[in-house]
Amino acid sequence: MKEKLQQIFKDVFGEGGEVRYYFAPGRVNLIGEHTDYNGGHVFPCALTIGTYAAVRPNNKGALCLYSANFPEQGVREIPLGKMVYKAEDDWCNYPKGMVWVFGEAGLEVKQGLDIVYWGNIPNGSGLSSSASIEVLTGTVLLDQCGWEMDGVQLALLAQKAENKFNGVNCGIMDQFAIAMGKKDHATFLDTADLSYQYVPIALEGVKVVIACSNKKRGLADSKYNERRSECEAALAKLQTRKDIPGLGALTNEEFEEIADVIGDPVKYRRAKHAVAENQRTIQAVSALQAGDLSLFGQLMNASHVSLRDDYEVTGIELDTLVENAWQQEGVIGSRMTGAGFGGCTVSLVKEEAVDAFVENVGKAYLEKIGYAADFYAVSIGDGPGRIG
C-alpha cells in the first residue's frame, strides 16, 4: 500500500522532502443503530480497510489536497486561515472541517501540506468513509504539527467537524470507533458518558461479511437529521413525565409506561426503536461474552426488523440483502449497518457457507434490484496512526 501511495504522491506533487504515510480504518457497527445520538450503547469495530494518506509540508500556506479516488477533480488548493464549507469542494470539506475544528480548539494549523488521500472503503457504503478521512486528517495534523491528543479527544473533534462544519447531526459512534479501534475487538460504548470497554470478537469458524448495496447516499441530504429531530421531539415529551437525559436511559418497560405522552404515532415508533435497540445492544454484548453467538445473531435480525418497521431507514435494497441472507444456510444473523438509506449490511456467516452466501444473495439482489451488490469478508483492525 505504501508503494502505491509513494508513486501517486510522486506523480501528483513531485519528488523531494520528507513524505510521511498514515492510515485510519473504516468501521462497521455490529449492533446498536441510531442509538448514539440518543444516549444509548453501540457496538462497532474498526476494519482493516480504510483511508490512507501521504503527506509532505509545503511552503504555499495552503492545503493542497488530491484524492486518488477522484482523480478527475485534480489538486484542490485551499489557503490556510478561515475555513468555510463550500458544496463545490465536495470531499475536501472533511479535511477542511478538521483544520477548522482544530483552530476552534486553539490549535491553529500554520504549516501548508501536500496530501494525497486514497481509500479502499466503498464510497457511500455506510462504512464511515467520512469519519475515516476526518480521523485520518486529525492524525496527520497532530503528527505534522507536533501536538498530542488522546483518541477520545480526537473523536470528539471529528464529530464536531461533521456536525458544525459539514452539517450532519451525527452522534459520536463513527469517529469513536475509528479513533479508538483495537484489533480483534469491538468497542462497547455508552454514548451517554463515553465509558467503554473492549470486547474480544472470537468468531472461530465464522466470518463477518459486508454486503454493499451500491445505492449511494449522502448523510446530509438523507433523512438522517430528520430522524434525530423526531427522537428529540419524542424525548422532550417523555421528559415531562420522567427526568431522563436521553432515550437510552429507559428500559422497554419504562418507555411503554409513559409512551402515551408522545402523542404522534411516528415519533412514538422512532423513540421505541431507540429504546429497544439500546436494550438489544446490551443484551447482545452479554450474549457474545457468554459465547452465545446464536442469540447474538437473533438480536441482529431483530435490530433490522426494528430499523425497517419503526425507524424506517432500510429501503428495498437493504431489505433485499437482509431478507435473502436470512434464508441462507450458515447465516447466524444479518442486519443493515450504518445510517441506512442505502449503504451496507453486516452478516455473521459460517466460513464454509460464505461462498454460497455471496453467490445466492448476490444473484437474488441483482434479479430484484437490477444492479449488483459487492461483498467483503472483513477483518477487525486497529485505530489510526503512521505507517511505514
Helices and strands as residue ranges (DSSP letters): H 2-13, E 20-29, G 36-38, E 41-42, E 44-58, E 62-67, G 71-73, E 76-79, G 87-92, H 93-104, E 112-119, H 129-145, H 151-160, I 161-165, H 173-179, E 185-190, E 195-200, E 206-212, H 224-238, G 247-249, H 252-258, G 259-262, H 265-289, H 293-309, H 315-326, E 331-337, E 344-350, G 351-353, H 354-369, E 374-378, E 385-387
